Amino acid sequence: MAAAKYGYQILITLIPITVVLFITQELGARIALASGKGLADLVRER
């Protein structure tokens, strides 16, 4: 168990990763609404 081994030190990594994942998800949703295609479809076309 990571929490038992590293304690609060793991939060230093988890919090920024969560923020980056949220931003990526938000941008993907906005792109999908604007273009009618998913993020993976647009990457594949490019």
Steps between C-alpha positions, in 0.01 A plus 500: 500500500645826384333709770642289779847510351526865391238678710424856398797519264294335229260798503777713354469288186129418503367855524678637189419185303132536590501863384664408168254216444205729573625760253558235233150361550346848485684590180406168342133558580507853358673382182245220461209742539647748254606252231258213547795262522685355794853592596633161385335543158658841454844373604464209260414736212795721573 
